[in-house]
């Protein structure tokens, strides 16, 4: 035998093994980074969903309040018109109070 028994030298196997281990470490770091970024994105998404739900609720509350004020204004206007139409004394009192 001349030292070549059909197998590569041991250093070649060790180099390849170390390259595989390095590749495994890089893949592990990549997957860990990917999982962390996914979790961060998921957290931000849930926060945005909460913000959106709060905005929708706030808009509903303000819309209801505006409708209530509009209804109140219409009622007061109708009362004012009916007061002026039905009784001139009421109109006179209202005009004198405003002066």
RASUL-V64859 format. One record per backbone hydrogen bond with DSSP energy under -1.0 kcal/mol. NH is the residue of the N-H (numbers start at 0). CO is the residue of the C=O. If there is no record, write none. Layout:
# RASUL-V64859
nh=NH co=CO
nh=NH co=CO
This chain:
# RASUL-V64859
nh=12 co=8
nh=13 co=9
nh=14 co=10
nh=15 co=11
nh=16 co=12
nh=17 co=13
nh=18 co=14
nh=19 co=15
nh=20 co=16
nh=21 co=17
nh=22 co=18
nh=23 co=19
nh=24 co=20
nh=25 co=21
nh=26 co=22
nh=27 co=23
nh=28 co=24
nh=29 co=25
nh=30 co=26
nh=31 co=27
nh=32 co=28
nh=33 co=29
nh=34 co=30
nh=35 co=31
nh=36 co=32
nh=37 co=33
nh=38 co=34
nh=39 co=35
nh=40 co=36
nh=41 co=37
nh=42 co=38
nh=43 co=39
nh=44 co=40
nh=45 co=41
nh=46 co=42
nh=47 co=43
nh=48 co=44
nh=49 co=45
nh=50 co=46
nh=51 co=47
nh=52 co=48
nh=53 co=49
nh=54 co=50
nh=55 co=51
nh=56 co=52
nh=57 co=53
nh=58 co=54
nh=59 co=55
nh=60 co=56
nh=61 co=57
nh=62 co=58
nh=63 co=59
nh=64 co=60
nh=65 co=61
nh=66 co=62
nh=67 co=63
nh=68 co=64
nh=69 co=65
nh=70 co=66
nh=71 co=67
nh=72 co=68
nh=73 co=69
nh=74 co=70
nh=75 co=71
nh=76 co=72
nh=77 co=73
nh=78 co=74
nh=79 co=75
nh=80 co=76
nh=81 co=77
nh=82 co=78
nh=83 co=79
nh=84 co=80
nh=85 co=81
nh=86 co=82
nh=90 co=86
nh=91 co=87
nh=92 co=88
nh=93 co=89
nh=94 co=90
nh=95 co=91
nh=96 co=92
nh=97 co=93
